[in-house]
Amino acid sequence: MLRVAVVGSGPSGCYTAQNLVELDPRAYVDVLDRLPCPYGLVRYGVAPDHEKIKSLQKNLRTVLEHDRVRFLGGVRVGADGIPAARLRELYHAVVYCVGAATDRHLGIPGEDLPGSWSATEFVSWYSAHPDAADDPYVAGARSAVVIGMGNVAVDVARMLARGPAELSPTDMPQAALTALAASRVRDIRMVGRRGPSQARFTTKELRELGSLPDTGVTVDPAELAVDPAYGDPGGLPAAQRRNIEVLRDWAARPPTGSARRIGLRFFLRPVEVLADNGRVGAVRFERTEPDGHGGVRGTGRYEDIEAQLVLRSVGYRGLPLEGLPFDADHGTVPHLAGRVLRAGAVVPGEYVAGWIKRGPTGVIGTNRPCAKETVASLLADAPALSARELPEDPLTALRAEGAEPVTWAGWLAIERAEAELGASLGRGVVKLPDWESLLAAARTPAGPGRP
């Protein structure tokens, strides 16, 4: 028998567990998660209106329902939880798939003013993450600035522009739906410091902005023209060429008569968030220009854009996990083909996969080959690892250490509670938004006829 703990139940954790049980019939995997719910960013990062992507949960569910896989939610590892060293004693091997838990900061004056948030915080709020701040975000705001040109920036701009009729069928928590339905935000600016050929959003996400009901998209042709690749995009990768085609079309046909407007702005670098009565009132940007080497340089010209809500979307970053080495420059755990390195030497039995291994890059599918590489390393080490006799079933030991794992039956109870909540509100499934309600639901016994 080979007992493995996988820490993290998002895509990288589930793909790691899947590879282990498919490639080694002796492998038994416990998938541990700090949250009582599985699926990681698929549950708490994918926008509520992206049902097709969210349906990936069905594939991950199949992994977690395998007869040699156990889901153990509500288990903290590291600080205030099970120490990494203790986890290593309980399992033959531990694979950390903890993702990138925080966001990057702009490092500019005024960034911490009320009304200035990370896109991560905003996404957590409308996705019902139990750690999300209890703040209406959009209350009192008429205009918003989203800093960044990636898919997350597009997501938050789109959610700000959607109306209640479009959001009500989603699993968005009721408080967020109520706040967004009452929102007076009508002007949304997405701002990037570089040009359109360097934007990181996908064309599919970009095009969605143009299909939002009663919402117009504006692009300044003069800003597009500053990009050397805009006039002749033939040398660009196909995705960037398609993006420029979409932007070119919007620039040629300015919208009219829309209730809401999303403006895409380029070659503007944020230098300060300006206050108005102690809250966000505007963002000051410096105009940039291409430096001829793929980057940009400042021009010394500035522009203030009014906003009562600022959302920064400039990337994620991994956090150190107590008991593991950490590369602070890259926000990752040092590794060799997934094997954790301590002082440059491989540590048998400790592994990483996902963003904490490679940094916050790629799409959900990128986690498949990443997990496969790590599992190949682990299984190569397995003969020596499995020779160590374990003291007892790790679940018994975890409970003895004070953990109160939410098992798969507990997660099914949460699913039932969310379906019942939605039905009571005349909606579909509606997520429970806080720790108290999630844990209460997880401990509710199944009624007659329930699994």
C-alpha positions as semicolon CSV with decimal commas, in nm:
position;residue;x (nm);y (nm);z (nm)
1;M;0,000;0,000;0,000
2;L;0,113;0,355;-0,080
3;R;-0,064;0,624;0,122
4;V;-0,038;0,974;-0,022
5;A;-0,175;1,305;0,104
6;V;-0,260;1,560;-0,164
7;V;-0,298;1,906;-0,010
8;G;-0,544;2,103;-0,223
9;S;-0,856;1,986;-0,406
10;G;-0,846;2,217;-0,706
11;P;-0,762;2,094;-1,057
12;S;-0,393;2,030;-0,981
13;G;-0,479;1,832;-0,668
14;C;-0,750;1,629;-0,839
15;Y;-0,533;1,555;-1,144
16;T;-0,254;1,444;-0,909
17;A;-0,490;1,209;-0,726
18;Q;-0,626;1,079;-1,056
19;N;-0,280;0,999;-1,190
20;L;-0,182;0,824;-0,868
21;V;-0,479;0,586;-0,851
22;E;-0,476;0,518;-1,225
23;L;-0,104;0,443;-1,245
24;D;-0,055;0,255;-0,917
25;P;-0,320;0,010;-0,791
26;R;-0,156;0,022;-0,447
27;A;-0,209;0,397;-0,408
28;Y;-0,461;0,532;-0,159
29;V;-0,500;0,909;-0,167
30;D;-0,641;1,152;0,088
31;V;-0,718;1,488;-0,072
32;L;-0,698;1,749;0,205
33;D;-0,834;2,101;0,172
34;R;-0,849;2,396;0,410
35;L;-1,203;2,465;0,288
36;P;-1,498;2,234;0,353
37;C;-1,574;2,236;-0,021
38;P;-1,372;2,080;-0,305
39;Y;-1,268;2,206;-0,650
40;G;-1,057;2,510;-0,557
41;L;-1,065;2,788;-0,814
42;V;-1,318;2,601;-1,028
43;R;-1,570;2,666;-0,748
44;Y;-1,429;2,992;-0,615
45;G;-1,254;3,153;-0,914
46;V;-1,454;3,078;-1,227
47;A;-1,717;3,347;-1,290
48;P;-2,074;3,238;-1,201
49;D;-2,194;3,300;-1,558
50;H;-1,933;3,066;-1,708
51;E;-2,135;2,748;-1,671
52;K;-1,935;2,553;-1,928
53;I;-1,608;2,599;-1,741
54;K;-1,776;2,539;-1,405
55;S;-1,904;2,207;-1,540
56;L;-1,546;2,082;-1,503
57;Q;-1,653;2,011;-1,146
58;K;-1,822;1,696;-1,281
59;N;-1,486;1,561;-1,398
60;L;-1,315;1,650;-1,071
61;R;-1,605;1,491;-0,883
62;T;-1,537;1,159;-1,054
63;V;-1,181;1,167;-0,917
64;L;-1,292;1,245;-0,562
65;E;-1,552;0,966;-0,570
66;H;-1,293;0,701;-0,664
67;D;-1,291;0,415;-0,414
68;R;-0,924;0,478;-0,331
69;V;-0,960;0,854;-0,289
70;R;-1,094;1,031;0,022
71;F;-1,188;1,397;0,036
72;L;-1,108;1,553;0,374
73;G;-1,216;1,917;0,382
74;G;-1,172;2,168;0,661
75;V;-0,818;2,047;0,734
76;R;-0,556;2,318;0,779
77;V;-0,196;2,230;0,702
78;G;0,090;2,444;0,831
79;A;0,031;2,742;1,061
80;D;-0,266;2,684;1,297
81;G;-0,311;2,336;1,159
82;I;-0,136;2,005;1,100
83;P;0,239;2,073;1,075
84;A;0,404;1,967;0,750
85;A;0,643;1,746;0,946
86;R;0,353;1,565;1,115
87;L;0,177;1,514;0,783
88;R;0,494;1,359;0,649
89;E;0,487;1,110;0,938
90;L;0,128;1,008;0,864
91;Y;0,173;0,940;0,491
92;H;0,433;0,778;0,270
93;A;0,430;1,092;0,056
94;V;0,272;1,440;0,056
95;V;0,199;1,643;-0,258
96;Y;0,131;2,014;-0,207
97;C;-0,110;2,161;-0,463
98;V;-0,199;2,477;-0,275
99;G;-0,204;2,723;-0,565
100;A;-0,119;3,092;-0,543
101;A;-0,310;3,223;-0,245
102;T;-0,267;3,599;-0,273
103;D;-0,262;3,876;-0,532
104;R;0,012;4,110;-0,646
105;H;0,001;4,472;-0,535
106;L;0,055;4,784;-0,743
107;G;0,282;4,946;-0,485
108;I;0,142;5,294;-0,541
109;P;0,012;5,563;-0,301
110;G;-0,357;5,534;-0,215
111;E;-0,380;5,167;-0,307
112;D;-0,528;5,084;0,034
113;L;-0,799;5,351;0,033
114;P;-1,156;5,234;0,099
115;G;-1,303;5,137;-0,236
116;S;-0,973;4,996;-0,367
117;W;-0,964;4,618;-0,379
118;S;-0,788;4,335;-0,550
119;A;-0,986;4,157;-0,818
120;T;-0,921;3,842;-0,613
121;E;-1,121;3,988;-0,323
122;F;-1,405;4,091;-0,553
123;V;-1,415;3,748;-0,721
124;S;-1,415;3,577;-0,380
125;W;-1,714;3,791;-0,278
126;Y;-1,933;3,712;-0,577
127;S;-1,817;3,347;-0,570
128;A;-1,915;3,301;-0,201
129;H;-1,568;3,218;-0,074
130;P;-1,604;3,187;0,305
131;D;-1,300;3,411;0,362
132;A;-1,443;3,694;0,150
133;A;-1,486;4,036;0,307
134;D;-1,844;4,120;0,399
135;D;-1,856;4,435;0,190
136;P;-2,107;4,542;-0,079
137;Y;-1,814;4,669;-0,294
138;V;-2,031;4,849;-0,550
139;A;-2,238;5,051;-0,301
140;G;-2,225;5,421;-0,386
141;A;-2,005;5,371;-0,693
142;R;-2,094;5,523;-1,030
143;S;-1,775;5,435;-1,215
144;A;-1,512;5,165;-1,178
145;V;-1,155;5,117;-1,293
146;V;-1,022;4,765;-1,346
147;I;-0,642;4,764;-1,366
148;G;-0,518;4,476;-1,577
149;M;-0,572;4,314;-1,915
150;G;-0,610;3,944;-1,838
151;N;-0,909;3,711;-1,822
152;V;-0,975;3,790;-1,454
153;A;-0,995;4,160;-1,541
154;V;-1,245;4,078;-1,816
155;D;-1,444;3,864;-1,572
156;V;-1,483;4,137;-1,311
157;A;-1,567;4,401;-1,575
158;R;-1,832;4,169;-1,716
159;M;-1,982;4,097;-1,375
160;L;-2,005;4,470;-1,304
161;A;-2,194;4,518;-1,629
162;R;-2,438;4,227;-1,602
163;G;-2,793;4,287;-1,486
164;P;-2,996;4,091;-1,228
165;A;-3,186;3,897;-1,495
166;E;-2,858;3,750;-1,617
167;L;-2,708;3,691;-1,272
168;S;-3,011;3,542;-1,096
169;P;-2,988;3,199;-1,272
170;T;-2,625;3,158;-1,151
171;D;-2,511;3,016;-0,816
172;M;-2,399;3,360;-0,697
173;P;-2,471;3,416;-0,326
174;Q;-2,784;3,615;-0,257
175;A;-2,609;3,910;-0,089
176;A;-2,379;3,964;-0,388
177;L;-2,673;3,932;-0,630
178;T;-2,872;4,189;-0,433
179;A;-2,578;4,432;-0,425
180;L;-2,501;4,399;-0,796
181;A;-2,869;4,428;-0,887
182;A;-2,880;4,762;-0,703
183;S;-2,548;4,881;-0,848
184;R;-2,533;5,225;-1,008
185;V;-2,201;5,155;-1,181
186;R;-2,248;5,257;-1,543
187;D;-1,894;5,340;-1,655
188;I;-1,628;5,068;-1,636
189;R;-1,272;5,118;-1,759
190;M;-1,026;4,834;-1,812
191;V;-0,676;4,981;-1,818
192;G;-0,343;4,828;-1,920
193;R;0,007;4,974;-1,911
194;R;0,104;4,810;-2,241
195;G;-0,059;4,776;-2,582
196;P;-0,330;4,555;-2,729
197;S;-0,083;4,306;-2,877
198;Q;0,046;4,231;-2,525
199;A;-0,291;4,192;-2,350
200;R;-0,333;3,853;-2,183
201;F;-0,706;3,797;-2,220
202;T;-0,829;3,528;-2,457
203;T;-1,033;3,627;-2,760
204;K;-1,332;3,427;-2,636
205;E;-1,339;3,624;-2,310
206;L;-1,285;3,952;-2,492
207;R;-1,572;3,893;-2,734
208;E;-1,810;3,828;-2,444
209;L;-1,785;4,195;-2,349
210;G;-1,933;4,287;-2,684
211;S;-2,235;4,060;-2,637
212;L;-2,353;4,194;-2,301
213;P;-2,710;4,328;-2,311
214;D;-2,743;4,708;-2,308
215;T;-2,365;4,751;-2,274
216;G;-2,139;4,923;-2,525
217;V;-1,765;4,870;-2,558
218;T;-1,538;5,160;-2,652
219;V;-1,176;5,156;-2,770
220;D;-0,970;5,462;-2,862
221;P;-0,819;5,409;-3,210
222;A;-0,534;5,646;-3,122
223;E;-0,428;5,427;-2,830
224;L;-0,439;5,115;-3,046
225;A;-0,226;5,281;-3,312
226;V;0,061;5,340;-3,066
227;D;0,125;4,964;-3,063
228;P;0,374;4,883;-3,343
229;A;0,207;4,546;-3,397
230;Y;-0,140;4,696;-3,436
231;G;-0,094;4,821;-3,791
232;D;0,058;4,492;-3,910
233;P;-0,033;4,208;-3,671
234;G;0,080;3,938;-3,915
235;G;0,383;3,846;-3,705
236;L;0,182;3,794;-3,388
237;P;0,060;3,458;-3,253
238;A;-0,291;3,372;-3,370
239;A;-0,456;3,458;-3,034
240;Q;-0,312;3,810;-3,030
241;R;-0,406;3,863;-3,395
242;R;-0,766;3,770;-3,317
243;N;-0,770;4,007;-3,020
244;I;-0,657;4,294;-3,240
245;E;-0,925;4,211;-3,497
246;V;-1,194;4,237;-3,227
247;L;-1,052;4,564;-3,092
248;R;-1,020;4,707;-3,443
249;D;-1,387;4,631;-3,506
250;W;-1,497;4,803;-3,184
251;A;-1,279;5,106;-3,256
252;A;-1,442;5,143;-3,599
253;R;-1,798;5,120;-3,467
254;P;-1,843;5,324;-3,148
255;P;-2,155;5,215;-2,955
256;T;-2,451;5,444;-2,898
257;G;-2,747;5,444;-2,666
258;S;-2,625;5,185;-2,416
259;A;-2,704;5,207;-2,043
260;R;-2,356;5,090;-1,950
261;R;-2,016;5,137;-2,108
262;I;-1,697;4,934;-2,086
263;G;-1,396;5,129;-2,208
264;L;-1,067;4,953;-2,286
265;R;-0,769;5,182;-2,236
266;F;-0,407;5,105;-2,325
267;F;-0,061;5,252;-2,254
268;L;-0,158;5,388;-1,914
269;R;0,039;5,301;-1,599
270;P;-0,122;5,364;-1,256
271;V;0,087;5,590;-1,033
272;E;-0,158;5,689;-0,757
273;V;-0,509;5,626;-0,631
274;L;-0,658;5,965;-0,544
275;A;-0,885;6,022;-0,247
276;D;-1,221;6,198;-0,232
277;N;-1,359;6,241;0,121
278;G;-1,142;5,959;0,249
279;R;-1,238;5,710;-0,022
280;V;-1,132;5,633;-0,376
281;G;-1,218;5,920;-0,608
282;A;-0,996;5,867;-0,912
283;V;-0,684;5,694;-1,039
284;R;-0,391;5,889;-1,178
285;F;-0,218;5,723;-1,473
286;E;0,101;5,806;-1,657
287;R;0,087;5,772;-2,033
288;T;0,339;5,513;-2,155
289;E;0,486;5,429;-2,493
290;P;0,671;5,128;-2,640
291;D;1,040;5,124;-2,549
292;G;1,142;4,920;-2,855
293;H;1,234;4,615;-2,644
294;G;0,892;4,470;-2,572
295;G;0,828;4,691;-2,270
296;V;0,707;5,044;-2,210
297;R;0,849;5,366;-2,069
298;G;0,683;5,665;-1,908
299;T;0,623;5,982;-2,102
300;G;0,572;6,225;-1,815
301;R;0,213;6,291;-1,926
302;Y;-0,066;6,211;-1,681
303;E;-0,440;6,149;-1,686
304;D;-0,688;6,112;-1,400
305;I;-0,979;5,871;-1,445
306;E;-1,271;5,909;-1,207
307;A;-1,370;5,600;-1,010
308;Q;-1,534;5,518;-0,680
309;L;-1,435;5,153;-0,716
310;V;-1,087;5,030;-0,814
311;L;-1,012;4,663;-0,877
312;R;-0,653;4,563;-0,944
313;S;-0,600;4,247;-1,150
314;V;-0,224;4,226;-1,196
315;G;-0,159;3,862;-1,111
316;Y;-0,146;3,608;-0,831
317;R;0,137;3,509;-0,603
318;G;0,213;3,202;-0,393
319;L;0,255;3,227;-0,017
320;P;0,503;3,032;0,194
321;L;0,365;2,727;0,374
322;E;0,505;2,676;0,721
323;G;0,748;2,384;0,717
324;L;0,829;2,401;0,344
325;P;1,112;2,586;0,167
326;F;1,003;2,886;-0,039
327;D;1,147;3,089;-0,323
328;A;1,027;3,440;-0,238
329;D;1,140;3,584;-0,574
330;H;0,914;3,352;-0,772
331;G;0,646;3,272;-0,513
332;T;0,704;2,897;-0,553
333;V;0,847;2,599;-0,366
334;P;1,190;2,496;-0,506
335;H;1,164;2,159;-0,679
336;L;1,317;1,918;-0,927
337;A;1,050;1,762;-1,152
338;G;0,805;1,808;-0,864
339;R;1,036;1,679;-0,589
340;V;1,076;1,941;-0,314
341;L;1,430;2,072;-0,275
342;R;1,569;2,169;0,063
343;A;1,900;2,354;0,043
344;G;1,931;2,228;-0,313
345;A;1,884;1,861;-0,222
346;V;1,583;1,640;-0,303
347;V;1,363;1,552;-0,006
348;P;1,210;1,205;-0,060
349;G;0,839;1,203;0,013
350;E;0,764;1,574;-0,042
351;Y;0,632;1,698;-0,377
352;V;0,456;1,995;-0,539
353;A;0,220;2,040;-0,833
354;G;0,020;2,329;-0,977
355;W;0,085;2,700;-0,926
356;I;0,295;2,653;-0,611
357;K;0,526;2,445;-0,833
358;R;0,543;2,652;-1,151
359;G;0,392;2,990;-1,062
360;P;0,049;3,128;-1,163
361;T;0,071;3,048;-1,532
362;G;-0,136;2,857;-1,784
363;V;-0,502;2,756;-1,793
364;I;-0,685;2,482;-1,605
365;G;-0,567;2,218;-1,852
366;T;-0,202;2,313;-1,790
367;N;-0,233;2,135;-1,456
368;R;-0,265;1,795;-1,626
369;P;0,093;1,759;-1,757
370;C;0,222;1,937;-1,446
371;A;0,055;1,679;-1,219
372;K;0,167;1,394;-1,443
373;E;0,532;1,497;-1,411
374;T;0,509;1,517;-1,033
375;V;0,333;1,180;-1,005
376;A;0,598;1,019;-1,225
377;S;0,864;1,140;-0,981
378;L;0,664;1,018;-0,681
379;L;0,600;0,673;-0,826
380;A;0,967;0,637;-0,915
381;D;1,039;0,695;-0,546
382;A;0,750;0,476;-0,428
383;P;0,937;0,148;-0,365
384;A;1,155;0,315;-0,103
385;L;0,875;0,535;0,036
386;S;0,621;0,254;0,085
387;A;0,874;0,043;0,278
388;R;0,814;0,267;0,580
389;E;0,541;0,132;0,807
390;L;0,276;0,387;0,896
391;P;0,145;0,392;1,253
392;E;-0,230;0,396;1,175
393;D;-0,497;0,518;0,936
394;P;-0,406;0,885;0,882
395;L;-0,769;0,989;0,927
396;T;-0,769;0,855;1,282
397;A;-0,446;1,042;1,353
398;L;-0,576;1,366;1,199
399;R;-0,878;1,355;1,427
400;A;-0,654;1,286;1,724
401;E;-0,455;1,598;1,630
402;G;-0,774;1,805;1,662
403;A;-0,879;1,819;1,297
404;E;-1,249;1,777;1,218
405;P;-1,246;1,671;0,853
406;V;-1,550;1,729;0,633
407;T;-1,584;1,399;0,448
408;W;-1,745;1,346;0,110
409;A;-2,077;1,284;0,286
410;G;-2,039;1,627;0,446
411;W;-1,979;1,787;0,106
412;L;-2,292;1,616;-0,032
413;A;-2,484;1,767;0,259
414;I;-2,352;2,112;0,162
415;E;-2,469;2,053;-0,195
416;R;-2,816;1,963;-0,068
417;A;-2,829;2,272;0,151
418;E;-2,731;2,496;-0,142
419;A;-3,000;2,341;-0,362
420;E;-3,259;2,392;-0,086
421;L;-3,149;2,753;-0,035
422;G;-3,183;2,823;-0,406
423;A;-3,529;2,668;-0,418
424;S;-3,640;2,883;-0,124
425;L;-3,527;3,194;-0,315
426;G;-3,688;3,090;-0,643
427;R;-3,346;3,037;-0,799
428;G;-3,129;2,739;-0,888
429;V;-2,843;2,631;-0,665
430;V;-2,724;2,923;-0,448
431;K;-2,391;2,901;-0,268
432;L;-2,361;2,926;0,107
433;P;-2,132;3,225;0,167
434;D;-1,969;3,175;0,507
435;W;-1,789;2,927;0,729
436;E;-2,074;2,897;0,979
437;S;-2,340;2,800;0,725
438;L;-2,106;2,565;0,535
439;L;-1,996;2,375;0,844
440;A;-2,351;2,362;0,981
441;A;-2,469;2,213;0,652
442;A;-2,181;1,964;0,642
443;R;-2,283;1,828;0,982
444;T;-2,650;1,794;0,896
445;P;-2,738;1,424;0,879
446;A;-2,898;1,292;0,563
447;G;-3,274;1,258;0,582
448;P;-3,480;0,956;0,471
449;G;-3,396;0,848;0,120
450;R;-3,082;1,061;0,112
451;P;-2,736;0,915;0,056
